Amino acid sequence: MSRSAHPAGPRHADVLPEGHYTAPPADLNTLDPKVWARTVARDEQGIATIGGLRVTDLAEEFGTPAYFLDETDFRARCRAWAEAFGADADVFYAGKAFLSRAIVRWLHEEGLNLDVCSGGELATALSAGMPAERIAFHGNNKSEEEIRRAVEVGVGRIVLDSFQEIVRVAHVAQSLGKRQRVQIRVTVGVEAHTHEFIATAHEDQKFGIALAGGQAAEAVRRALRLDGLELIGIHSHIGSQIFDMAGFEVSARRVVQLLAEVRDEHGVELPEIDLGGGLGIAYTSEDDPREPYEIAKALGEIVTRECEAAGLRTPRISVEPGRAIVGPTAFTLYRVGTIKPLDGLRTYVSVDGGMSDNIRTALYDAEYSVSLVSRVSDAEPMLSRVVGKHCESGDIVVRDAFLPADLAPGDLIAVPATGAYCRSMASNYNHALRPPVVAVRDGEARVIVRRETEEDLLRLDVG
C-alpha cells in the first residue's frame, strides 16, 4: 500500500472556529497512558500492542471495526474501586456502560456488585451467575414483568423512581409474599457540569423524585407505610463524566438533610445512602480524572461531616462506577478507507465503522483521541476529522484530531476509551453489523461478544 502523503488540509487548528485542539501534539506516535488501556504500548517496530498482541495481527484474526478490551486493566480497576471504598461500603458496577456475561463473571470474581436497569441486563447478570442479592435494579419505568422477576429472584435492592413505582413494587412483593428492599431515587437540584442529556439531578428531567416541594419526603412516607417494602436508603445521581466533586458535596448535604427529616418525622434512621456514579475518565490528554481512592476519601469525608452536623449515624455508602471502570479499558480499531483533503479546512478520514459503533460524538458532542496504530510516522500532522461510512452527515467518530499527513487507505487507526457506551449503544443503522468485543489478556485474545452476521440481521426480519 502506498504511503505517499496526501495534500492535507491545515496543519493548525486555530483556523477552525470549533474543535478541541489548538495545536498539534509534539509527537503523534506517543500513546498517552492517560487515555489508553494499561497494557497498550508500541513494539520495537512501532506497531501498537494490547496484552502483548499486535493490532495488525488482531485485525487480521478478528477483522475491523472491533472493540478490544484489556481484561487485565478491567480487573485492576475493579480491585482499585473495591479497595478504595473498603468493606464498609458497596461498589455497584453500572452495567449500562457495557455488559456481557464475561463482564459479569469478572465482576463476581473481583467482588463487585452490579447495577442493572432493564430486564435484559438482569437476565444477563443472572445467566452469568451474579448472585441476585448483589444486584440493584434501576430504571424510571420498570414494567410489572421486570419488577416481578426482580422480586422473585431476590435482587438486593430496587431503586424506586416514581410514586407509581412505589405502589407497583409493593403490590408485586405482597402478591409474592415477600418484603422487597428498596431505595428512593431523589433529584437534588444539582446541575452537573456536563452535557444536558447526561445531567440527571436538576428537576426538569425524567429521573427520580424531587426534593423540591416535599415530594421526596412524601415518597418516604408512602414507602414506610407499605408492608411489601423495606426502605433501606436514599439514592442520588447527579450526572455523568464529572470531574468536579463540588456537585457531590451539595448532593450529599441535601440527601443527609432528607435523612434528618425522616428521623425527626418517623423516628427512623435509614441505613444507606447511594451517591450514584458519573465520575469522568480521560478521553483526551487534557482530561484529568480522579483516582478511586481520592473519590472514596472525598465522598466519605463529605457524608461523615454532614451526618455529624445533623446528629445522624453515618450511613453505609454505595457508589455506581460504570464508565470509570470499563471506559478506559478498551479501544475501537478501524481500517482507513478513503481520505478527502478539504483545502483550508481539514482532511476527512473515513473508516469502516462509524456512528453505529460509537454514537456518542453525534449524541453528546463527545470528544475522543485517535492514533495511527499499524505503524509509526514522521510525517507532519494534518488536522483531521474521522468519520464513518453511514449515510448521515453527523456520522462523526472524532470531530477534530491530528493524524500523520502520510495516512493512507489500509492503515489501522484506533480510538481509545471506548469501553463505555459504545458497544452498549451500538445500532444496526444502514443495516450495519455490530462489531465484536475481544478480550485480551497475557498474550491471548478471545471473543466475548461475537461480531453480528447477515444471518443475525435477517433472522429478525420475518418478511
C-alpha positions in Angstrom: 0.0 0.0 0.0 1.4 3.4 -1.0 2.2 5.7 1.9 2.5 8.8 -0.3 1.5 12.0 1.6 -1.9 13.4 0.7 -2.3 17.1 0.1 -3.6 17.6 3.6 -5.6 20.4 5.0 -4.3 22.9 7.5 -1.6 22.0 10.0 -3.0 24.0 12.8 -6.5 24.0 14.3 -6.5 27.8 15.1 -8.0 28.3 11.6 -11.1 26.4 12.8 -13.8 28.1 14.8 -14.6 24.9 16.6 -12.7 21.9 17.9 -10.8 20.6 20.9 -7.3 21.1 19.8 -5.4 24.4 19.4 -2.1 22.9 18.2 -0.8 19.5 17.2 0.8 17.3 19.8 4.6 17.2 20.0 4.7 13.5 18.9 1.9 11.8 17.0 3.3 8.4 17.8 3.1 8.6 21.6 0.2 6.7 23.1 -0.7 8.7 26.2 -1.3 6.2 29.1 -3.9 8.5 30.5 -6.3 7.6 27.7 -5.1 4.1 26.6 -5.6 0.8 28.5 -2.8 -0.2 30.8 -1.2 -2.9 28.6 -1.3 -0.8 25.4 2.2 0.0 24.0 4.2 0.1 20.8 6.5 -2.8 19.9 10.0 -2.3 18.5 8.6 -1.9 15.0 6.2 0.8 16.2 3.0 -1.3 15.9 0.6 -0.8 18.8 0.0 -3.8 21.1 -2.5 -4.8 23.7 -1.8 -7.5 26.2 1.3 -8.2 24.1 -0.6 -8.8 20.9 -0.1 -6.6 17.8 -3.1 -4.8 16.5 -2.2 -5.8 12.9 -2.5 -9.5 13.9 -5.7 -8.8 15.8 -7.2 -7.1 12.8 -6.3 -10.0 10.6 -7.8 -12.5 13.0 -10.9 -10.6 14.2 -11.5 -8.0 11.5 -12.4 -4.4 11.8 -14.1 -2.5 13.2 -13.8 -4.2 16.5 -13.6 -3.3 20.2 -10.5 -4.7 22.0 -10.8 -4.8 25.8 -7.9 -5.1 28.2 -9.1 -7.7 30.8 -6.1 -7.0 33.0 -6.9 -3.4 33.1 -10.6 -4.0 33.8 -9.9 -6.3 36.7 -7.3 -3.9 38.1 -9.9 -1.1 38.1 -12.5 -3.3 39.8 -10.0 -4.0 42.6 -9.0 -0.4 42.9 -12.6 0.7 43.4 -13.3 -2.2 45.9 -10.1 -1.4 47.9 -10.7 2.3 47.9 -14.2 2.0 49.4 -13.4 -1.0 51.6 -15.7 -3.4 53.4 -17.9 -0.7 54.9 -19.2 0.5 51.6 -20.6 -1.1 48.4 -19.4 -0.6 44.8 -22.0 -1.4 42.1 -20.7 -1.6 38.6 -23.2 0.3 36.3 -24.0 -2.4 33.8 -25.4 0.1 31.3 -21.9 1.2 30.4 -21.2 -2.2 28.9 -22.4 -5.6 30.0 -21.8 -9.1 28.8 -21.6 -12.5 30.6 -17.8 -12.3 30.7 -18.0 -8.9 32.4 -20.5 -10.3 34.9 -18.1 -13.1 35.8 -15.2 -10.8 36.2 -17.2 -8.5 38.5 -18.3 -11.5 40.6 -14.7 -12.7 40.8 -13.4 -9.3 41.8 -16.0 -8.8 44.5 -18.1 -6.0 42.9 -21.9 -5.7 42.9 -23.9 -5.0 39.8 -26.4 -2.3 38.9 -28.9 -3.1 36.1 -31.7 -1.0 34.6 -33.6 -3.4 32.3 -35.0 -6.9 32.2 -32.3 -7.8 29.6 -29.5 -6.6 31.8 -31.0 -8.5 34.7 -31.2 -11.7 32.5 -27.6 -11.3 31.5 -26.5 -10.9 35.1 -28.4 -13.9 36.3 -27.3 -16.1 33.4 -23.6 -15.4 34.2 -24.0 -16.3 37.9 -24.2 -13.0 39.6 -25.9 -13.6 43.0 -29.3 -11.8 42.9 -28.6 -10.2 46.3 -25.7 -8.4 44.8 -27.8 -6.8 42.1 -29.5 -3.4 42.2 -32.3 -2.7 39.8 -32.7 0.8 38.4 -35.0 2.4 35.8 -37.6 5.2 35.5 -40.3 3.0 34.0 -39.8 -0.6 35.1 -42.6 -2.9 33.7 -44.6 -5.1 36.1 -43.0 -8.1 34.4 -39.5 -6.7 35.1 -40.4 -5.9 38.7 -41.9 -9.3 39.3 -38.8 -11.2 38.1 -36.6 -8.9 40.1 -38.6 -9.6 43.3 -38.9 -13.3 42.5 -35.2 -13.8 42.2 -34.4 -11.7 45.2 -32.5 -8.7 43.9 -30.7 -6.9 46.7 -32.5 -3.6 46.1 -34.9 -1.9 43.7 -34.4 1.8 43.2 -37.8 3.5 43.2 -38.2 6.3 40.7 -41.8 7.5 41.0 -44.9 7.5 43.2 -46.5 4.9 40.8 -43.5 2.6 41.2 -43.7 2.7 45.0 -47.1 1.2 44.8 -46.2 -1.1 41.9 -43.3 -2.7 43.6 -45.1 -3.0 46.9 -48.1 -4.7 45.2 -45.8 -7.2 43.4 -43.9 -8.0 46.5 -47.0 -8.6 48.6 -48.5 -10.8 45.9 -45.4 -12.9 46.1 -45.3 -12.9 49.9 -42.1 -11.0 50.1 -40.7 -7.8 51.5 -38.5 -6.1 48.9 -35.5 -3.9 49.9 -35.8 -0.6 48.2 -34.2 2.9 47.9 -35.9 6.1 46.7 -34.1 8.0 44.0 -34.3 11.7 44.6 -33.3 14.6 42.4 -31.4 17.1 44.4 -31.4 20.1 42.2 -27.6 20.0 41.4 -26.7 21.0 37.9 -23.7 18.8 37.0 -21.2 20.5 34.6 -21.8 18.1 31.7 -24.0 17.8 28.6 -27.7 18.5 29.1 -28.6 14.9 28.2 -26.3 13.3 30.8 -27.0 15.7 33.7 -29.6 13.9 35.8 -30.1 15.8 39.2 -31.8 19.0 38.1 -35.6 19.0 38.5 -36.5 19.3 34.8 -35.8 15.7 33.7 -37.2 12.2 33.8 -35.3 10.6 36.7 -36.1 10.5 40.3 -38.5 12.2 42.8 -37.7 15.9 43.5 -36.6 17.1 46.9 -38.2 20.4 46.0 -41.7 20.9 47.2 -41.5 18.0 49.7 -42.1 15.3 47.0 -39.2 13.1 48.2 -40.4 13.4 51.8 -43.8 12.3 50.7 -42.3 9.3 48.8 -40.6 8.2 52.0 -43.9 8.4 53.9 -45.6 6.2 51.4 -42.8 3.7 51.2 -42.7 3.3 55.0 -46.4 2.7 55.2 -46.4 -0.3 52.7 -45.8 -3.8 54.1 -44.2 -5.1 50.9 -41.3 -2.6 51.1 -38.3 -2.4 53.3 -36.9 1.2 52.8 -33.2 1.0 53.3 -32.0 4.3 52.0 -31.9 7.2 49.6 -30.3 7.2 46.1 -29.0 10.3 44.2 -27.2 10.5 40.9 -26.1 13.9 39.6 -24.9 13.2 36.1 -22.1 11.7 34.0 -18.5 12.4 33.0 -18.0 14.6 36.1 -14.5 15.7 37.4 -15.5 18.3 40.0 -16.5 16.9 43.4 -18.4 20.1 44.4 -21.6 18.7 43.0 -21.3 15.6 45.1 -20.8 17.7 48.2 -24.0 19.7 47.6 -25.9 16.5 46.7 -24.7 14.7 49.8 -25.7 17.6 52.0 -29.2 17.7 50.7 -29.6 13.9 50.9 -28.4 14.0 54.5 -30.9 16.8 55.3 -33.6 14.4 54.0 -32.3 11.6 56.2 -32.5 14.0 59.2 -36.1 14.9 58.3 -37.0 11.2 58.1 -35.5 10.6 61.5 -37.4 13.6 63.0 -40.8 12.7 61.5 -40.7 8.9 61.6 -38.1 8.0 64.3 -36.2 6.0 61.6 -32.5 6.4 60.6 -32.2 5.0 57.1 -29.0 2.9 57.0 -27.8 3.5 53.4 -27.1 6.3 51.0 -26.2 5.8 47.4 -24.4 8.7 45.7 -24.5 7.1 42.2 -21.7 7.2 39.7 -20.8 9.6 36.9 -17.1 10.1 37.6 -15.3 11.1 34.5 -12.5 9.4 32.5 -9.8 10.8 30.2 -11.0 10.8 26.6 -8.2 13.2 25.6 -4.9 14.1 27.2 -6.4 17.3 28.6 -8.9 15.4 30.8 -7.8 14.9 34.4 -9.9 12.2 36.1 -9.6 11.4 39.8 -8.4 8.1 41.2 -10.8 5.8 43.1 -9.0 6.4 46.4 -9.4 10.2 46.0 -13.1 9.8 45.2 -13.7 7.4 48.2 -11.9 9.7 50.6 -13.7 12.8 49.4 -17.2 11.2 49.5 -16.5 9.6 52.9 -15.5 12.9 54.4 -18.5 14.7 52.9 -21.0 12.3 54.2 -19.4 11.9 57.6 -19.2 15.7 58.1 -22.8 16.3 57.1 -24.1 13.4 59.2 -22.2 14.6 62.3 -23.6 18.1 61.8 -27.2 16.6 61.6 -26.6 14.3 64.6 -27.0 11.1 62.4 -25.1 7.9 62.4 -23.1 7.7 59.2 -24.9 5.5 56.7 -23.3 2.9 54.6 -22.3 4.5 51.3 -22.8 3.0 47.9 -21.4 4.2 44.5 -22.0 3.1 41.0 -19.0 3.5 38.7 -19.5 2.1 35.2 -17.6 4.3 32.7 -14.9 4.8 35.3 -14.2 1.1 35.3 -14.8 -0.1 31.7 -14.3 3.1 29.7 -10.5 3.3 29.7 -10.0 -0.4 29.2 -11.0 -0.7 25.5 -10.3 0.9 22.2 -12.0 0.6 18.8 -9.8 -0.5 15.9 -10.7 0.8 12.4 -9.3 0.5 9.0 -9.0 3.6 6.9 -11.0 3.5 3.7 -10.9 6.9 2.0 -9.1 10.2 2.7 -10.5 13.6 1.5 -8.4 16.7 2.0 -10.5 20.0 2.0 -8.2 22.9 1.2 -8.1 25.4 4.1 -10.4 23.3 6.3 -9.4 19.8 7.3 -8.9 16.3 6.0 -11.8 13.8 6.2 -10.7 10.3 7.1 -13.3 7.7 6.5 -13.2 4.4 8.4 -15.1 1.1 8.2 -17.3 1.8 11.2 -18.9 5.0 12.5 -22.0 6.1 14.4 -23.3 2.6 14.5 -20.4 1.6 16.8 -20.0 5.0 18.5 -23.0 7.2 18.7 -21.6 9.4 21.5 -20.0 12.0 19.3 -23.2 12.6 17.4 -25.4 12.4 20.5 -23.3 14.2 23.1 -20.7 16.1 21.0 -18.2 13.8 22.9 -14.5 14.3 22.3 -12.1 11.4 21.6 -8.5 10.9 20.8 -7.3 8.8 17.8 -3.9 7.4 16.7 -2.3 5.6 13.8 -1.5 2.2 15.3 -0.4 0.0 12.5 2.9 1.9 12.2 4.7 5.0 13.3 5.1 8.1 11.1 7.4 11.1 10.9 5.1 12.9 8.6 3.7 16.3 9.5 0.4 16.4 11.4 -2.7 17.1 9.5 -5.9 18.3 11.1 -8.4 15.5 10.5 -12.0 14.6 11.1 -12.5 10.8 11.5 -15.9 9.9 10.0 -17.9 6.7 9.4 -19.4 5.1 6.4 -23.1 5.8 7.2 -25.4 8.0 5.1 -25.5 10.7 7.7 -23.6 14.0 7.8 -23.4 13.7 11.6 -21.6 10.4 11.3 -18.5 11.6 13.1 -16.3 9.5 15.3 -13.6 12.1 16.2 -14.5 15.6 15.4 -11.0 17.2 15.4 -7.7 15.4 15.8 -4.2 15.4 14.3 -3.1 12.4 12.2 0.1 12.0 10.1 -0.1 13.6 6.7 1.0 10.3 5.1 -2.0 8.4 6.3 -3.2 6.0 3.6 -6.1 3.7 2.9 -5.5 0.4 4.6 -3.8 1.9 7.7 -5.2 1.0 11.1 -6.3 3.7 13.4 -7.7 3.3 16.9 -9.9 5.4 19.2 -9.2 4.8 22.9 -11.5 5.0 25.9 -14.4 3.4 24.0 -15.2 0.7 26.6 -18.3 2.5 27.9 -21.5 3.3 26.0 -20.1 2.4 22.6 -21.0 -1.3 22.2 -23.9 -0.9 24.6 -25.4 1.8 22.4 -24.4 0.3 19.1 -27.0 0.0 16.4 -27.7 -1.5 13.0 -28.1 1.8 11.2 -27.9 1.2 7.5 -28.1 -2.4 8.4 -24.5 -2.3 9.7 -23.3 -5.4 11.6 -22.3 -4.6 15.2 -18.6 -5.2 15.9 -17.3 -7.9 18.2 -15.8 -7.3 21.7 -12.5 -9.1 22.0 -10.9 -9.5 25.5 -7.1 -9.6 25.6 -5.1 -10.9 28.5 -1.5 -12.1 28.8 -0.9 -12.7 25.1 -4.3 -14.4 24.5 -7.4 -12.9 22.8 -10.9 -14.3 22.8 -14.2 -13.1 21.6 -16.6 -12.3 24.5 -19.3 -10.7 22.2 -19.1 -12.0 18.6 -19.5 -9.9 15.5 -23.0 -9.9 14.1 -23.6 -11.6 10.8 -26.0 -11.0 8.0 -27.8 -14.2 9.2 -28.3 -12.5 12.6 -29.7 -9.4 10.8 -32.1 -11.4 8.6 -33.2 -13.8 11.3 -35.3 -10.9 12.9 -36.8 -9.9 9.6 -39.9 -12.2 9.3 -40.7 -11.0 5.8 
